[in-house]
Amino acid sequence: MAVATQQALGVSRRPLRVGRIRYGLWWLDRTTAGVRGRARVLAGGAAAAGRELAWAAELSLRTTTRRAELARPEPWSDRKLLVSAMVLAVCALAVATVLGAGMARWAMTESNSLLFAAAGAPAVGLVFLSLAYLVFASKRGCR
């Protein structure tokens, strides 16, 4: 039908001669068109999700810093300081007991106790951070 249409319209162009390399590239392009299209759609979706996550992280950071600037903590009473110091002491004793048992097992070269040794530094750090907060909270109360 294409030949009849071309003859009726007076089109007498002959197709261009295409080499093997060009034909191979054209065939590869036509064969992988669907895969590339799907990959492009997936990459676009991933990029959009990444932009949304970055925007959400930026908003969260802005909000957190703004709230930290506006925070005006009030001094704690002696009773509240005593109760929080007691709770912190009990938590520190529990952490020290668990860490002591884990370190004792680790010193005896038991293979399953490395988790206790690895968790020791963050646990002690959290206890010291809480203690530092109590110290500074009590200083505000002295004014």
Contacts in CASP RR format, 6 or more apart in sequence:
PFRMAT RR
TARGET T0000
AUTHOR 0000-0000-0000
METHOD contacts of the structure
MODEL  1
MAVATQQALGVSRRPLRVGRIRYGLWWLDRTTAGVRGRARVLAGGAAAAG
RELAWAAELSLRTTTRRAELARPEPWSDRKLLVSAMVLAVCALAVATVLG
AGMARWAMTESNSLLFAAAGAPAVGLVFLSLAYLVFASKRGCR
6 12 0 8 1.000
6 13 0 8 1.000
18 26 0 8 1.000
73 137 0 8 1.000
73 140 0 8 1.000
75 137 0 8 1.000
75 140 0 8 1.000
75 141 0 8 1.000
75 143 0 8 1.000
76 84 0 8 1.000
76 137 0 8 1.000
76 138 0 8 1.000
76 140 0 8 1.000
76 141 0 8 1.000
81 134 0 8 1.000
81 137 0 8 1.000
81 138 0 8 1.000
84 134 0 8 1.000
84 137 0 8 1.000
85 134 0 8 1.000
88 127 0 8 1.000
88 130 0 8 1.000
88 131 0 8 1.000
88 134 0 8 1.000
91 127 0 8 1.000
91 130 0 8 1.000
92 127 0 8 1.000
92 131 0 8 1.000
95 120 0 8 1.000
95 123 0 8 1.000
95 124 0 8 1.000
95 127 0 8 1.000
98 116 0 8 1.000
98 123 0 8 1.000
99 116 0 8 1.000
99 119 0 8 1.000
99 120 0 8 1.000
99 123 0 8 1.000
99 124 0 8 1.000
100 116 0 8 1.000
101 116 0 8 1.000
102 113 0 8 1.000
102 116 0 8 1.000
102 117 0 8 1.000
103 116 0 8 1.000
103 117 0 8 1.000
105 112 0 8 1.000
105 113 0 8 1.000
105 116 0 8 1.000
106 113 0 8 1.000
106 114 0 8 1.000
106 116 0 8 1.000
106 117 0 8 1.000
END
